[in-house]
Structures are given as C-alpha cells and as structure tokens.
C-alpha cells in the first residue's frame, strides 16, 4: 500500500507519522532537516512526544467503520508473499497497527523506533538506546525546560522514582554542574527498558541531560565520545549501568562535565 506523502507546512498528523517511522524516506529526511532549524516545529514535536492525550479513546469511534476486511486481505497477501503463516488479527489490532502511535504521561512511553532502518536486534542494544536518547534530546531547545517544575520536592520525587525503577540511588548534591541549573528528573521508557533522564539548562548551550539505563553486562568501560543527530555524547559503563551525557555543549566541556558526574556518582 502506498504511503501518504507529507510536505511542509507540517500538521500534527505529519509529526506523528515521522515519530512513528511511517513517512517515506525522502519525506522523513526533509522533515528532519526542517526540524533542526524550525523551533516551532521542534516544540510541537516535543509536545506530541510527551503528550498524555487519550489516543485510544480518540480513535475508538473509527473502529466500527474501519475497512477491516480490506486490511486483513492486504495483510494476508503480504504474509503470503513473505511465506509467513497468517496470524489471527482482530479488527481492533488492525486499527491499532494503522494508528500505531501511543504515548504515556510518564515522559515518553515509547521513544519511537530508530530512523536507521535497522532492527534493534541487528545493533548493539546499548548503542541503540544512546541513539534514541540523542534523537529525543535533539528536539530540545533552550525553551523546552523553562517551565519545568524544578522545586526541591519535585526533584526529590524524581530521584525516588529513579531509585525505584532503575535501582540507582542519587542525591541532588551529586548532580551539581558549573553554570547549569538542574531542571528535571524523570523516567523515560523504551519498550521494557527504564531510562533515568536528569536534565539541566546550561547558561551558554541550553539543555543537557544525563541518561542512565541498565547495562546488560556488569563490566566498566572507559569514557567515550560520539555525535548523533547533531548532539554530542560522552558515555561510559559502570556498576551495571550505561551513563550518557548528551547536549550541544562543545566536546571538551561536555567531557569535563561527564568526568565530574562520573566521579560524583562512583
């Protein structure tokens, strides 16, 4: 089935299609280029990623009118071509597959599939998580964290969630960085992985975030740097966790901040 094509100016349906990996490759590349230069588009995209709207309820009236037979026939034809056994698929599952994009109010329920075209099992899982984290952070602008509630009780609740969901005990005193204001502590989720996100606003470079996720192997690794989606990343493994500091901060300064956090969290 031929996909719908999207061109600027983009509506919410285009943003959702891009987040869900449902755009044609050329359209997605054009969208990504504009996203890097259009603050308004970046803001709307970030809002949709963290939205807590009830998409299931919004689309439920369409279920009874859905062309389930036609959709099932196309699915059967595709599976037949691939030599794949036909699964039992309900009308609701077909519509869910068509809509395909559900979010939760805990930050991001699903950070969306990667845009590289590779299946997660084809790449290193920890690198895949860094890719998702960097992609998400690339949507942040200087205004993204301005209205975040950074009061001490809210930050402490976020740290308690990290201890509960990720198993990492942290204290505010460990998270002090020069010229940076601690703005947000929360949990993101990718599939079954809980990711702690600790975010600061830097005076000169805007949002900076330390993302922490469970590391499949217990060994430690030396700090390394890389760039993804225009974001600089300093990352390391320690105590069964992957730590990734991500921002637009110049590499030398990012490494310095990462080493400060590495020492404070050891």
Secondary structure, 3 states (H helix, E strand, C coil): CCCCCCCCCCCHHHHHHHHCCCCCHHHHHHHHHHHHHCHHHHHHHHHHHHCCCCHHHHHHCCHHHCCHHHHHHHHHHHHHHHCCCCCCCCHHHHHHHHHCCCCCCCCCCCCCCCCCCCCHHHCCHHHHHHHHHHHHHCCCCCCCCCCCCCCHHHHHHHHHHHHHHCCCCCCHHHHCCCCEEEEEEEEEEECCEEEEEEEEEECCCEEEEEEEEECCCCCCEEEEEEEECCEEEEEEEECCEEEEEEECCCHHHHHHHHHHHHHHHC
